[in-house]
Amino acid sequence: MHICVVGAGYAGLVTAACFAEFGLKVICVEKDTEKLHTLREGKIPFFEPGLEELVKRNAEQGRLSFSSDLRRGVRESLVIFICVGTPSREDGSVDLSAVDEVARQIGESLDGYKLVVTKSTVPVGTTRRVERIIRECSQGAYQFEVASNPEFLREGSAIEDFMRPNRVVIGAESDQARAILKDLYSPLYLIETPFVITNIETAEMIKYASNAFLATKISFINEMANLCEVIGADVHQVAKAMGLDHRIGPKFLHPGPGFGGSCFPKDARALAHFAREAGVSLELVEAVLRVNRQQRERMVEKVERVLEGVEGKTLALLGLTFKPNTDDIREAPAVYIADQLLVKGGILRAYDPAGMKNASLVLDGKITFCEDAYEAARGSEALIIATEWNQFRNLDFGRLKKELKRPLLIDLKNIYEPSKVREKGFEYIGVGRG
Ligand SMILES: NC(=O)c1ccc[n+]([C@@H]2O[C@H](COP(=O)([O-])OP(=O)(O)OC[C@H]3O[C@@H](n4cnc5c(N)ncnc54)[C@H](O)[C@@H]3O)[C@@H](O)[C@H]2O)c1
């Protein structure tokens, strides 16, 4: 079967490469000429473990190709996945202009039956809107259908998440659409992946409810951490014991500087917004977002408090991405914290294994980018860990002590055991650790 994936971003490129790996013939359409050029050279325009090899192999074996020509993509395919960005607007609503544009182009390119699938995270009602736009632009000349198939992959483990998902959600109206989508995902039947087959609105809603719930867990444990800090309890132990309760589970109970990235903040804001428009106030989701904003600010206050002000002080910042194993800095708490520390007069030396190129687009000229953690530590009055990259979990404290002006570790991701760090002659400040 031939399929078309529109948008070669974090979600689209993984989708295209993984479907090609399933044996399908995939044409991936990208409008950014620079990205397209990179892809055609066999490289990928961002960092995602394993993706370059996967893209290269499938391109070489003729199953994956790249184009800027959506008309060709539509004409050569039975199924078209829309994977373009759906960023937040100022008021929290979703900017659907890229989705609308693709829908218009699909409508103008139809030449026979097509199944158009929204994989981008879109507010409930958007897949119907796509259907309306295509119908208007194709003037009813051809039969087509729409479906929703939200994507749950996580940056940093995107290929594994796509290849071995917890579930596949399909929102479709007809037996034909359901059968086509089930067929595309047939390799996942062999590994007994659960399929949730539902209507379009429910499928769209599942994605938002899932992300909002995960964001809620994070804001919840961050609130508990803030209380633990004041009353002398250790949130690490609290979270561990809570997680052992099977009804709760251990995941997403790690306190820190709050959630970031291109999905949780944007999707929680969008959910709250489209709920409000539907006349429903989502008090909990609004609170989750508020707690998250405050959490980042608390981290800045924490650094200021420990150092009794940061003006004129040199600080080492480890981690700039919103999570490890990605170069994505969209809404990264680390970038917010860096920005605020700069505003307060701090001098920053930063290191991130993959995020410095993107970070330089927003912080260039304002901070010093370093080769590694030790260079960042040189002459600094504190070492701040803001992203839990594996390579930060086993730092050489002897070496750090020689580089740092003051042996102070501010561990905003709680990756170290406080007593062990103190044994090495360091002051240790974590999040919610009494
Ligand atoms: N990033 C993730 O981990 C993730 C996970 C699940 C779902 N999603 C969702 O997937 C969608 C895409 O997210 P992303 O992170 O991949 O975004 P992204 O910004 O990395 O990628 C979007 C891509 O679409 C391209 N594009 C825009 N308009 C186009 C057009 N008319 N024709 C062809 N290409 C076009 C852009 O140039 C860009 O390369 C969003 O709705 C997001 O919420 C993302």
Ligand as a Chemical Component Dictionary entry (heavy atoms), coordinates in Angstrom:
data_LIG
# 
_chem_comp.id                   LIG 
_chem_comp.type                 NON-POLYMER 
_chem_comp.pdbx_formal_charge   0 
_chem_comp.three_letter_code    LIG 
# 
loop_
_chem_comp_atom.comp_id 
_chem_comp_atom.atom_id 
_chem_comp_atom.alt_atom_id 
_chem_comp_atom.type_symbol 
_chem_comp_atom.charge 
_chem_comp_atom.model_Cartn_x 
_chem_comp_atom.model_Cartn_y 
_chem_comp_atom.model_Cartn_z 
_chem_comp_atom.pdbx_ordinal 
LIG N1  N1  N 0  6.759 15.816 18.988 1  
LIG C1  C1  C 0  6.162 14.810 19.582 2  
LIG O1  O1  O 0  6.756 14.081 20.393 3  
LIG C2  C2  C 0  4.723 14.489 19.273 4  
LIG C3  C3  C 0  4.139 13.323 19.788 5  
LIG C4  C4  C 0  2.814 13.042 19.512 6  
LIG C5  C5  C 0  2.072 13.939 18.770 7  
LIG N2  N2  N 1  2.647 15.069 18.298 8  
LIG C6  C6  C 0  1.835 15.994 17.503 9  
LIG O2  O2  O 0  2.225 15.884 16.154 10 
LIG C7  C7  C 0  2.097 17.154 15.496 11 
LIG C8  C8  C 0  3.431 17.542 14.893 12 
LIG O3  O3  O 0  4.350 17.730 15.954 13 
LIG P1  P1  P 0  5.916 17.794 15.708 14 
LIG O4  O4  O 0  6.566 17.862 17.032 15 
LIG O5  O5  O -1 6.282 16.712 14.760 16 
LIG O6  O6  O 0  6.015 19.216 14.960 17 
LIG P2  P2  P 0  7.225 19.774 14.105 18 
LIG O7  O7  O 0  7.084 21.256 14.160 19 
LIG O8  O8  O 0  8.492 19.140 14.533 20 
LIG O9  O9  O 0  6.924 19.264 12.622 21 
LIG C9  C9  C 0  5.920 19.723 11.795 22 
LIG C10 C10 C 0  6.448 19.689 10.374 23 
LIG O10 O10 O 0  5.386 19.935 9.451  24 
LIG C11 C11 C 0  5.907 20.716 8.380  25 
LIG N3  N3  N 0  4.799 21.372 7.681  26 
LIG C12 C12 C 0  4.013 22.381 8.105  27 
LIG N4  N4  N 0  3.113 22.706 7.152  28 
LIG C13 C13 C 0  3.322 21.862 6.118  29 
LIG C14 C14 C 0  2.725 21.700 4.843  30 
LIG N5  N5  N 0  1.717 22.474 4.449  31 
LIG N6  N6  N 0  3.189 20.744 4.039  32 
LIG C15 C15 C 0  4.216 19.959 4.423  33 
LIG N7  N7  N 0  4.833 20.089 5.615  34 
LIG C16 C16 C 0  4.402 21.019 6.449  35 
LIG C17 C17 C 0  6.856 21.679 9.078  36 
LIG O11 O11 O 0  7.750 22.281 8.186  37 
LIG C18 C18 C 0  7.515 20.747 10.093 38 
LIG O12 O12 O 0  8.662 20.136 9.552  39 
LIG C19 C19 C 0  1.599 18.130 16.576 40 
LIG O13 O13 O 0  0.207 18.187 16.500 41 
LIG C20 C20 C 0  2.023 17.463 17.860 42 
LIG O14 O14 O 0  1.223 17.830 18.952 43 
LIG C21 C21 C 0  3.959 15.356 18.505 44 
# 
loop_
_chem_comp_bond.comp_id 
_chem_comp_bond.atom_id_1 
_chem_comp_bond.atom_id_2 
_chem_comp_bond.value_order 
_chem_comp_bond.pdbx_ordinal 
LIG N1  C1  SING 1  
LIG C1  O1  DOUB 2  
LIG C1  C2  SING 3  
LIG C2  C3  SING 4  
LIG C2  C21 DOUB 5  
LIG C3  C4  DOUB 6  
LIG C4  C5  SING 7  
LIG C5  N2  DOUB 8  
LIG N2  C6  SING 9  
LIG N2  C21 SING 10 
LIG C6  O2  SING 11 
LIG C6  C20 SING 12 
LIG O2  C7  SING 13 
LIG C7  C8  SING 14 
LIG C7  C19 SING 15 
LIG C8  O3  SING 16 
LIG O3  P1  SING 17 
LIG P1  O4  DOUB 18 
LIG P1  O5  SING 19 
LIG P1  O6  SING 20 
LIG O6  P2  SING 21 
LIG P2  O7  DOUB 22 
LIG P2  O8  SING 23 
LIG P2  O9  SING 24 
LIG O9  C9  SING 25 
LIG C9  C10 SING 26 
LIG C10 O10 SING 27 
LIG C10 C18 SING 28 
LIG O10 C11 SING 29 
LIG C11 N3  SING 30 
LIG C11 C17 SING 31 
LIG N3  C12 SING 32 
LIG N3  C16 SING 33 
LIG C12 N4  DOUB 34 
LIG N4  C13 SING 35 
LIG C13 C14 SING 36 
LIG C13 C16 DOUB 37 
LIG C14 N5  SING 38 
LIG C14 N6  DOUB 39 
LIG N6  C15 SING 40 
LIG C15 N7  DOUB 41 
LIG N7  C16 SING 42 
LIG C17 O11 SING 43 
LIG C17 C18 SING 44 
LIG C18 O12 SING 45 
LIG C19 O13 SING 46 
LIG C19 C20 SING 47 
LIG C20 O14 SING 48 
# 
